Amino acid sequence: MRTQTVALVASLSLAAFPLAAADGQDVCPEIHALVRIMKAPSIHASNEARKGAPVGYRVDLVAAFRAFQLQPGSAVAADRLLRLIPSDDSQQESAMTLDFSLCAASRWLK
């Protein structure tokens, strides 16, 4: 159930937001990285999008989810995603509030 919830939250949460604020400043590097990772058309593009991303559980989770989407038959991609099933309350909260974080951030984005 948790795996399905995490996958659903990750996939439904990442709508395409513009990547700059009205004044041109980057207001939320993590959100921008998550959007770039989810929009990546290939594993290579996803890895490139992740290079400048902040380090953290949510970035790892979204990258693993996207890799599994792009390569559903890959045991490595599946294992990586399964290893990111939330193992504590902090990770569970991060996964479950991913959509709320993106919605809140969208107020500052065009």
VEXKOL-58819 format. One record per residue (C-alpha): residue in one letter; y, z, x; residue number from 1. Coordinates in pm, 1 decimal. Last residue first. Example, Ala and Ser with C-alpha at 12.3 -4.5 7.8 and 13.67 -1.06 7.14 Angstrom:
<recs>
+----+----------+----------+----------+-----+
: aa :       py :       pz :       px :   i :
+----+----------+----------+----------+-----+
:  S :   -106.0 :    714.0 :   1367.0 :   2 :
:  A :   -450.0 :    780.0 :   1230.0 :   1 :
+----+----------+----------+----------+-----+
</recs>
This chain:
<recs>
+----+----------+----------+----------+-----+
: aa :       py :       pz :       px :   i :
+----+----------+----------+----------+-----+
:  K :   3198.1 :  -1304.7 :    453.4 : 110 :
:  L :   3061.0 :   -982.4 :    597.4 : 109 :
:  W :   3206.3 :   -635.6 :    562.5 : 108 :
:  R :   3061.8 :   -573.5 :    217.6 : 107 :
:  S :   2734.1 :   -725.8 :    335.5 : 106 :
:  A :   2668.6 :   -419.1 :    548.7 : 105 :
:  A :   2595.7 :   -206.1 :    243.0 : 104 :
:  C :   2351.1 :   -462.6 :    109.6 : 103 :
:  L :   2178.2 :   -494.1 :    445.6 : 102 :
:  S :   2142.3 :   -119.2 :    479.0 : 101 :
:  F :   2012.0 :    -92.0 :    123.9 : 100 :
:  D :   1748.8 :   -358.6 :    192.7 :  99 :
:  L :   1624.5 :   -178.4 :    502.8 :  98 :
:  T :   1607.3 :    152.0 :    319.9 :  97 :
:  M :   1228.1 :    161.9 :    281.1 :  96 :
:  A :   1153.7 :     54.0 :    636.2 :  95 :
:  S :   1400.4 :    289.5 :    799.8 :  94 :
:  E :   1294.0 :    576.5 :    571.8 :  93 :
:  Q :    929.2 :    525.0 :    660.8 :  92 :
:  Q :   1018.1 :    507.5 :   1029.9 :  91 :
:  S :   1204.9 :    838.0 :   1008.4 :  90 :
:  D :    936.1 :   1001.1 :    796.9 :  89 :
:  D :    661.9 :    926.0 :   1046.3 :  88 :
:  S :    394.8 :    666.1 :   1117.9 :  87 :
:  P :    553.6 :    367.0 :    947.6 :  86 :
:  I :    323.9 :     65.4 :    973.1 :  85 :
:  L :    437.5 :    -87.8 :   1300.8 :  84 :
:  R :     90.6 :   -109.0 :   1457.2 :  83 :
:  L :    -13.8 :   -323.2 :   1160.5 :  82 :
:  L :    255.4 :   -577.8 :   1244.6 :  81 :
:  R :    146.5 :   -607.9 :   1607.8 :  80 :
:  D :   -217.6 :   -632.4 :   1505.9 :  79 :
:  A :   -143.0 :   -913.2 :   1261.2 :  78 :
:  A :     59.3 :  -1106.2 :   1520.5 :  77 :
:  V :   -217.3 :  -1066.0 :   1779.0 :  76 :
:  A :   -487.1 :  -1163.5 :   1527.5 :  75 :
:  S :   -298.7 :  -1485.6 :   1460.9 :  74 :
:  G :   -399.7 :  -1658.6 :   1137.1 :  73 :
:  P :    -69.8 :  -1583.7 :    962.5 :  72 :
:  Q :    132.4 :  -1742.2 :   1244.4 :  71 :
:  L :    487.3 :  -1796.3 :   1115.7 :  70 :
:  Q :    468.9 :  -1517.7 :    859.5 :  69 :
:  F :    299.4 :  -1289.1 :   1114.5 :  68 :
:  A :    575.7 :  -1357.4 :   1365.3 :  67 :
:  R :    832.8 :  -1287.8 :   1094.7 :  66 :
:  F :    673.3 :   -950.0 :   1015.2 :  65 :
:  A :    657.1 :   -856.7 :   1382.7 :  64 :
:  A :   1023.3 :   -948.2 :   1432.3 :  63 :
:  V :   1121.7 :   -753.9 :   1118.7 :  62 :
:  L :    933.5 :   -444.1 :   1232.0 :  61 :
:  D :   1059.6 :   -456.4 :   1591.6 :  60 :
:  V :   1419.1 :   -497.9 :   1473.3 :  59 :
:  R :   1371.6 :   -210.1 :   1230.3 :  58 :
:  Y :   1216.2 :     15.9 :   1494.2 :  57 :
:  G :   1492.1 :    -23.5 :   1747.1 :  56 :
:  V :   1639.9 :   -203.7 :   2043.7 :  55 :
:  P :   1961.0 :   -389.3 :   1962.8 :  54 :
:  A :   1918.5 :   -763.5 :   1940.7 :  53 :
:  G :   2025.2 :   -994.4 :   2219.6 :  52 :
:  K :   1677.1 :  -1129.6 :   2292.0 :  51 :
:  R :   1554.6 :  -1114.8 :   1931.4 :  50 :
:  A :   1700.0 :  -1448.4 :   1829.7 :  49 :
:  E :   1526.1 :  -1613.6 :   2126.0 :  48 :
:  N :   1193.8 :  -1458.3 :   2025.7 :  47 :
:  S :   1240.7 :  -1583.4 :   1668.8 :  46 :
:  A :   1326.1 :  -1932.3 :   1795.5 :  45 :
:  H :   1009.9 :  -1938.9 :   2008.2 :  44 :
:  I :    800.0 :  -1809.4 :   1719.1 :  43 :
:  S :    934.7 :  -2089.6 :   1501.5 :  42 :
:  P :   1175.8 :  -2163.3 :   1215.4 :  41 :
:  A :   1391.8 :  -1855.9 :   1280.5 :  40 :
:  K :   1568.4 :  -1742.9 :    962.7 :  39 :
:  M :   1405.9 :  -1398.1 :    970.1 :  38 :
:  I :   1498.1 :  -1343.2 :   1335.9 :  37 :
:  R :   1856.8 :  -1459.3 :   1284.7 :  36 :
:  V :   1895.4 :  -1230.7 :    981.8 :  35 :
:  L :   1755.8 :   -932.0 :   1169.5 :  34 :
:  A :   1982.2 :  -1000.6 :   1467.5 :  33 :
:  H :   2288.9 :  -1014.7 :   1244.8 :  32 :
:  I :   2191.3 :   -689.7 :   1076.4 :  31 :
:  E :   2142.1 :   -519.8 :   1414.9 :  30 :
:  P :   2469.3 :   -651.7 :   1556.2 :  29 :
:  C :   2680.0 :   -516.6 :   1267.3 :  28 :
:  V :   3052.0 :   -571.4 :   1275.0 :  27 :
:  D :   3075.2 :   -877.9 :   1501.0 :  26 :
:  Q :   3443.5 :   -954.5 :   1494.1 :  25 :
:  G :   3582.1 :  -1276.4 :   1347.1 :  24 :
:  D :   3849.6 :  -1109.4 :   1133.1 :  23 :
:  A :   3655.3 :  -1180.7 :    812.9 :  22 :
:  A :   3340.3 :  -1039.5 :    968.8 :  21 :
:  A :   3089.4 :  -1258.0 :   1146.1 :  20 :
:  L :   2726.9 :  -1370.0 :   1109.7 :  19 :
:  P :   2726.8 :  -1501.2 :    756.0 :  18 :
:  F :   2449.7 :  -1340.8 :    552.5 :  17 :
:  A :   2120.5 :  -1512.2 :    471.4 :  16 :
:  A :   1912.8 :  -1272.1 :    265.1 :  15 :
:  L :   1686.2 :  -1037.7 :    453.6 :  14 :
:  S :   1585.8 :   -773.1 :    207.6 :  13 :
:  L :   1316.1 :   -953.6 :     15.5 :  12 :
:  S :   1101.0 :  -1025.6 :    319.5 :  11 :
:  A :   1135.9 :   -689.5 :    489.5 :  10 :
:  V :   1098.9 :   -487.0 :    170.8 :   9 :
:  L :    793.1 :   -683.6 :     63.8 :   8 :
:  A :    627.5 :   -658.4 :    403.8 :   7 :
:  V :    694.7 :   -284.7 :    424.1 :   6 :
:  T :    565.5 :   -229.8 :     72.3 :   5 :
:  Q :    254.8 :   -438.7 :    131.5 :   4 :
:  T :    180.3 :   -249.9 :    451.7 :   3 :
:  R :    242.5 :     83.7 :    280.0 :   2 :
:  M :      0.0 :      0.0 :      0.0 :   1 :
+----+----------+----------+----------+-----+
</recs>
